[in-house]
Amino acid sequence: METEVIERPDTRTTDGDHDRFSHYVDKTALTRSAVSGETVVALCGKKWVPTHDGERYPVCPACKEIYAGLRS
């Protein structure tokens, strides 16, 4: 009898996982960041200086959930 090993994908998240998403940020803060290079804070709590086009990435699930809760 032979034993088969089934590999499970690693589903843990790391700090870098936030970089794979676009995040919801206040428009005024985003504009200010574009001019001054200031750090912005997304609804999910991620802090960064935006440098990429957010439309190229899927929306952060945490930001999406928080935003949906604000609109209700």
N, CA, C and O atoms as CSV, one atom per row, in Angstrom:
chain,resi,resn,atom,element,x,y,z
A,1,MET,N,N,0.848,-1.181,0.000
A,1,MET,CA,C,0.000,0.000,0.000
A,1,MET,C,C,0.890,1.239,0.000
A,1,MET,O,O,1.863,1.322,0.750
A,2,GLU,N,N,0.542,2.192,-0.848
A,2,GLU,CA,C,1.325,3.413,-0.987
A,2,GLU,C,C,0.544,4.602,-0.427
A,2,GLU,O,O,-0.669,4.697,-0.609
A,3,THR,N,N,1.243,5.500,0.250
A,3,THR,CA,C,0.603,6.687,0.808
A,3,THR,C,C,0.767,7.846,-0.162
A,3,THR,O,O,1.862,8.093,-0.667
A,4,GLU,N,N,-0.319,8.550,-0.417
A,4,GLU,CA,C,-0.278,9.707,-1.310
A,4,GLU,C,C,-0.337,10.974,-0.468
A,4,GLU,O,O,-1.168,11.092,0.433
A,5,VAL,N,N,0.544,11.915,-0.763
A,5,VAL,CA,C,0.568,13.190,-0.051
A,5,VAL,C,C,-0.133,14.218,-0.923
A,5,VAL,O,O,0.223,14.411,-2.086
A,6,ILE,N,N,-1.127,14.872,-0.354
A,6,ILE,CA,C,-1.850,15.922,-1.071
A,6,ILE,C,C,-1.405,17.252,-0.492
A,6,ILE,O,O,-1.597,17.516,0.695
A,7,GLU,N,N,-0.815,18.082,-1.324
A,7,GLU,CA,C,-0.343,19.394,-0.891
A,7,GLU,C,C,-1.509,20.363,-0.810
A,7,GLU,O,O,-2.329,20.439,-1.725
A,8,ARG,N,N,-1.580,21.090,0.268
A,8,ARG,CA,C,-2.601,22.114,0.442
A,8,ARG,C,C,-1.973,23.468,0.134
A,8,ARG,O,O,-0.864,23.743,0.592
A,9,PRO,N,N,-2.656,24.324,-0.634
A,9,PRO,CA,C,-2.065,25.635,-0.937
A,9,PRO,C,C,-1.955,26.487,0.324
A,9,PRO,O,O,-2.786,26.395,1.228
A,10,ASP,N,N,-0.932,27.301,0.368
A,10,ASP,CA,C,-0.720,28.203,1.497
A,10,ASP,C,C,-1.681,29.375,1.358
A,10,ASP,O,O,-1.546,30.176,0.434
A,11,THR,N,N,-2.644,29.485,2.259
A,11,THR,CA,C,-3.644,30.546,2.177
A,11,THR,C,C,-3.422,31.645,3.214
A,11,THR,O,O,-4.258,32.533,3.379
A,12,ARG,N,N,-2.297,31.577,3.903
A,12,ARG,CA,C,-2.007,32.620,4.885
A,12,ARG,C,C,-1.760,33.938,4.163
A,12,ARG,O,O,-1.254,33.959,3.041
A,13,THR,N,N,-2.122,35.036,4.817
A,13,THR,CA,C,-1.882,36.349,4.235
A,13,THR,C,C,-0.677,36.991,4.904
A,13,THR,O,O,-0.362,36.706,6.060
A,14,THR,N,N,-0.027,37.842,4.173
A,14,THR,CA,C,1.125,38.584,4.701
A,14,THR,C,C,0.902,40.060,4.454
A,14,THR,O,O,-0.070,40.444,3.805
A,15,ASP,N,N,1.791,40.885,4.964
A,15,ASP,CA,C,1.672,42.328,4.769
A,15,ASP,C,C,1.685,42.702,3.293
A,15,ASP,O,O,1.058,43.689,2.907
A,16,GLY,N,N,2.379,41.942,2.468
A,16,GLY,CA,C,2.469,42.249,1.047
A,16,GLY,C,C,1.206,41.949,0.268
A,16,GLY,O,O,1.059,42.403,-0.867
A,17,ASP,N,N,0.284,41.186,0.860
A,17,ASP,CA,C,-0.949,40.843,0.152
A,17,ASP,C,C,-1.799,42.062,-0.153
A,17,ASP,O,O,-2.542,42.064,-1.135
A,18,HIS,N,N,-1.706,43.109,0.675
A,18,HIS,CA,C,-2.473,44.317,0.408
A,18,HIS,C,C,-2.036,44.989,-0.891
A,18,HIS,O,O,-2.800,45.751,-1.485
A,19,ASP,N,N,-0.814,44.710,-1.332
A,19,ASP,CA,C,-0.304,45.322,-2.548
A,19,ASP,C,C,-0.932,44.732,-3.799
A,19,ASP,O,O,-0.760,45.282,-4.887
A,20,ARG,N,N,-1.643,43.642,-3.675
A,20,ARG,CA,C,-2.264,42.991,-4.826
A,20,ARG,C,C,-3.663,43.513,-5.101
A,20,ARG,O,O,-4.328,43.036,-6.021
A,21,PHE,N,N,-4.118,44.474,-4.329
A,21,PHE,CA,C,-5.471,45.004,-4.450
A,21,PHE,C,C,-5.455,46.519,-4.596
A,21,PHE,O,O,-4.491,47.189,-4.227
A,22,SER,N,N,-6.550,47.041,-5.144
A,22,SER,CA,C,-6.769,48.481,-5.065
A,22,SER,C,C,-7.619,48.706,-3.820
A,22,SER,O,O,-8.410,47.842,-3.441
A,23,HIS,N,N,-7.460,49.839,-3.197
A,23,HIS,CA,C,-8.120,50.109,-1.923
A,23,HIS,C,C,-8.981,51.353,-2.020
A,23,HIS,O,O,-8.740,52.227,-2.853
A,24,TYR,N,N,-9.994,51.427,-1.153
A,24,TYR,CA,C,-10.845,52.609,-1.078
A,24,TYR,C,C,-10.172,53.637,-0.178
A,24,TYR,O,O,-9.834,53.358,0.972
A,25,VAL,N,N,-9.984,54.842,-0.738
A,25,VAL,CA,C,-9.332,55.937,-0.024
A,25,VAL,C,C,-10.138,57.206,-0.288
A,25,VAL,O,O,-10.723,57.358,-1.360
A,26,ASP,N,N,-10.172,58.111,0.678
A,26,ASP,CA,C,-10.827,59.401,0.514
A,26,ASP,C,C,-10.213,60.141,-0.680
A,26,ASP,O,O,-8.990,60.224,-0.798
A,27,LYS,N,N,-11.065,60.681,-1.565
A,27,LYS,CA,C,-10.577,61.354,-2.778
A,27,LYS,C,C,-9.660,62.529,-2.463
A,27,LYS,O,O,-8.654,62.734,-3.142
A,28,THR,N,N,-10.002,63.293,-1.444
A,28,THR,CA,C,-9.182,64.444,-1.069
A,28,THR,C,C,-7.793,63.989,-0.633
A,28,THR,O,O,-6.791,64.594,-1.014
A,29,ALA,N,N,-7.734,62.934,0.158
A,29,ALA,CA,C,-6.446,62.407,0.615
A,29,ALA,C,C,-5.638,61.867,-0.562
A,29,ALA,O,O,-4.417,62.021,-0.602
A,30,LEU,N,N,-6.316,61.237,-1.520
A,30,LEU,CA,C,-5.629,60.701,-2.693
A,30,LEU,C,C,-5.031,61.822,-3.534
A,30,LEU,O,O,-3.898,61.714,-4.003
A,31,THR,N,N,-5.792,62.899,-3.724
A,31,THR,CA,C,-5.291,64.050,-4.481
A,31,THR,C,C,-4.115,64.699,-3.757
A,31,THR,O,O,-3.104,65.032,-4.374
A,32,ARG,N,N,-4.256,64.875,-2.446
A,32,ARG,CA,C,-3.179,65.474,-1.649
A,32,ARG,C,C,-1.920,64.617,-1.745
A,32,ARG,O,O,-0.815,65.151,-1.843
A,33,SER,N,N,-2.074,63.300,-1.717
A,33,SER,CA,C,-0.938,62.397,-1.822
A,33,SER,C,C,-0.257,62.510,-3.184
A,33,SER,O,O,0.969,62.457,-3.276
A,34,ALA,N,N,-1.053,62.666,-4.236
A,34,ALA,CA,C,-0.487,62.796,-5.583
A,34,ALA,C,C,0.366,64.052,-5.703
A,34,ALA,O,O,1.361,64.064,-6.426
A,35,VAL,N,N,-0.025,65.113,-4.992
A,35,VAL,CA,C,0.710,66.384,-5.062
A,35,VAL,C,C,1.908,66.395,-4.115
A,35,VAL,O,O,3.001,66.826,-4.483
A,36,SER,N,N,1.686,65.911,-2.884
A,36,SER,CA,C,2.718,66.060,-1.859
A,36,SER,C,C,3.495,64.780,-1.545
A,36,SER,O,O,4.556,64.843,-0.924
A,37,GLY,N,N,2.983,63.628,-1.965
A,37,GLY,CA,C,3.646,62.367,-1.638
A,37,GLY,C,C,3.318,61.856,-0.254
A,37,GLY,O,O,3.995,60.967,0.261
A,38,GLU,N,N,2.263,62.422,0.362
A,38,GLU,CA,C,1.854,61.986,1.702
A,38,GLU,C,C,1.311,60.561,1.670
A,38,GLU,O,O,0.845,60.084,0.635
A,39,THR,N,N,1.376,59.898,2.808
A,39,THR,CA,C,0.811,58.569,2.979
A,39,THR,C,C,-0.704,58.685,3.087
A,39,THR,O,O,-1.209,59.629,3.694
A,40,VAL,N,N,-1.435,57.733,2.502
A,40,VAL,CA,C,-2.887,57.673,2.641
A,40,VAL,C,C,-3.243,56.431,3.452
A,40,VAL,O,O,-2.440,55.509,3.584
A,41,VAL,N,N,-4.469,56.424,3.995
A,41,VAL,CA,C,-4.950,55.285,4.766
A,41,VAL,C,C,-6.243,54.794,4.120
A,41,VAL,O,O,-7.198,55.556,3.969
A,42,ALA,N,N,-6.268,53.524,3.743
A,42,ALA,CA,C,-7.450,52.919,3.135
A,42,ALA,C,C,-8.467,52.558,4.211
A,42,ALA,O,O,-8.151,52.563,5.401
A,43,LEU,N,N,-9.677,52.249,3.791
A,43,LEU,CA,C,-10.713,51.851,4.746
A,43,LEU,C,C,-10.290,50.640,5.562
A,43,LEU,O,O,-10.660,50.520,6.730
A,44,CYS,N,N,-9.514,49.737,4.956
A,44,CYS,CA,C,-9.084,48.515,5.649
A,44,CYS,C,C,-7.915,48.767,6.600
A,44,CYS,O,O,-7.536,47.882,7.367
A,45,GLY,N,N,-7.344,49.972,6.552
A,45,GLY,CA,C,-6.234,50.310,7.450
A,45,GLY,C,C,-4.872,50.305,6.800
A,45,GLY,O,O,-3.895,50.695,7.440
A,46,LYS,N,N,-4.763,49.877,5.549
A,46,LYS,CA,C,-3.469,49.869,4.867
A,46,LYS,C,C,-2.985,51.307,4.691
A,46,LYS,O,O,-3.747,52.189,4.293
A,47,LYS,N,N,-1.703,51.526,4.994
A,47,LYS,CA,C,-1.085,52.842,4.830
A,47,LYS,C,C,-0.001,52.730,3.776
A,47,LYS,O,O,0.842,51.835,3.841
A,48,TRP,N,N,-0.019,53.637,2.799
A,48,TRP,CA,C,0.980,53.622,1.734
A,48,TRP,C,C,0.897,54.896,0.923
A,48,TRP,O,O,-0.044,55.678,1.057
A,49,VAL,N,N,1.899,55.093,0.077
A,49,VAL,CA,C,1.893,56.207,-0.869
A,49,VAL,C,C,1.520,55.613,-2.223
A,49,VAL,O,O,2.300,54.845,-2.786
A,50,PRO,N,N,0.336,55.954,-2.765
A,50,PRO,CA,C,-0.099,55.371,-4.032
A,50,PRO,C,C,0.819,55.770,-5.181
A,50,PRO,O,O,1.149,56.943,-5.359
A,51,THR,N,N,1.222,54.769,-5.956
A,51,THR,CA,C,2.074,55.039,-7.113
A,51,THR,C,C,1.591,54.306,-8.354
A,51,THR,O,O,2.075,54.575,-9.454
A,52,HIS,N,N,0.636,53.376,-8.197
A,52,HIS,CA,C,0.154,52.584,-9.326
A,52,HIS,C,C,-1.300,52.908,-9.634
A,52,HIS,O,O,-2.022,53.437,-8.789
A,53,ASP,N,N,-1.721,52.587,-10.847
A,53,ASP,CA,C,-3.108,52.756,-11.261
A,53,ASP,C,C,-3.954,51.691,-10.580
A,53,ASP,O,O,-3.815,50.506,-10.884
A,54,GLY,N,N,-4.821,52.089,-9.671
A,54,GLY,CA,C,-5.642,51.161,-8.914
A,54,GLY,C,C,-6.651,50.393,-9.751
A,54,GLY,O,O,-7.132,49.342,-9.330
A,55,GLU,N,N,-6.973,50.901,-10.924
A,55,GLU,CA,C,-7.948,50.220,-11.775
A,55,GLU,C,C,-7.399,48.930,-12.376
A,55,GLU,O,O,-8.155,48.148,-12.951
A,56,ARG,N,N,-6.118,48.703,-12.253
A,56,ARG,CA,C,-5.496,47.494,-12.799
A,56,ARG,C,C,-5.594,46.302,-11.850
A,56,ARG,O,O,-5.229,45.187,-12.223
A,57,TYR,N,N,-6.084,46.523,-10.628
A,57,TYR,CA,C,-6.120,45.475,-9.615
A,57,TYR,C,C,-7.540,45.273,-9.104
A,57,TYR,O,O,-8.361,46.187,-9.183
A,58,PRO,N,N,-7.839,44.086,-8.580
A,58,PRO,CA,C,-9.169,43.880,-7.976
A,58,PRO,C,C,-9.282,44.678,-6.674
A,58,PRO,O,O,-8.277,44.998,-6.039
A,59,VAL,N,N,-10.513,44.991,-6.291
A,59,VAL,CA,C,-10.743,45.761,-5.067
A,59,VAL,C,C,-10.483,44.891,-3.843
A,59,VAL,O,O,-10.863,43.721,-3.805
A,60,CYS,N,N,-9.845,45.468,-2.866
A,60,CYS,CA,C,-9.557,44.796,-1.597
A,60,CYS,C,C,-10.869,44.311,-0.973
A,60,CYS,O,O,-11.787,45.111,-0.788
A,61,PRO,N,N,-10.976,43.021,-0.644
A,61,PRO,CA,C,-12.213,42.504,-0.058
A,61,PRO,C,C,-12.596,43.197,1.254
A,61,PRO,O,O,-13.779,43.419,1.512
A,62,ALA,N,N,-11.618,43.533,2.071
A,62,ALA,CA,C,-11.908,44.193,3.352
A,62,ALA,C,C,-12.453,45.604,3.117
A,62,ALA,O,O,-13.411,46.018,3.770
A,63,CYS,N,N,-11.842,46.343,2.185
A,63,CYS,CA,C,-12.329,47.692,1.860
A,63,CYS,C,C,-13.750,47.625,1.316
A,63,CYS,O,O,-14.603,48.435,1.676
A,64,LYS,N,N,-13.992,46.651,0.445
A,64,LYS,CA,C,-15.310,46.498,-0.172
A,64,LYS,C,C,-16.373,46.213,0.894
A,64,LYS,O,O,-17.469,46.770,0.841
A,65,GLU,N,N,-16.053,45.357,1.849
A,65,GLU,CA,C,-16.991,45.012,2.910
A,65,GLU,C,C,-17.276,46.215,3.807
A,65,GLU,O,O,-18.429,46.467,4.159
A,66,ILE,N,N,-16.245,46.951,4.173
A,66,ILE,CA,C,-16.410,48.129,5.025
A,66,ILE,C,C,-17.237,49.183,4.300
A,66,ILE,O,O,-18.139,49.780,4.887
A,67,TYR,N,N,-16.933,49.411,3.028
A,67,TYR,CA,C,-17.670,50.413,2.236
A,67,TYR,C,C,-19.143,50.045,2.127
A,67,TYR,O,O,-20.010,50.913,2.238
A,68,ALA,N,N,-19.434,48.763,1.909
A,68,ALA,CA,C,-20.828,48.316,1.827
A,68,ALA,C,C,-21.545,48.567,3.148
A,68,ALA,O,O,-22.724,48.923,3.147
A,69,GLY,N,N,-20.862,48.390,4.268
A,69,GLY,CA,C,-21.455,48.650,5.577
A,69,GLY,C,C,-21.717,50.122,5.820
A,69,GLY,O,O,-22.666,50.476,6.519
A,70,LEU,N,N,-20.886,50.986,5.249
A,70,LEU,CA,C,-21.070,52.434,5.414
A,70,LEU,C,C,-22.271,52.929,4.622
A,70,LEU,O,O,-22.939,53.878,5.034
A,71,ARG,N,N,-22.547,52.302,3.505
A,71,ARG,CA,C,-23.635,52.733,2.630
A,71,ARG,C,C,-25.000,52.271,3.109
A,71,ARG,O,O,-26.014,52.772,2.625
A,72,SER,N,N,-25.059,51.328,4.048
A,72,SER,CA,C,-26.365,50.816,4.493
A,72,SER,C,C,-26.999,51.717,5.516
A,72,SER,O,O,-28.098,51.432,5.993
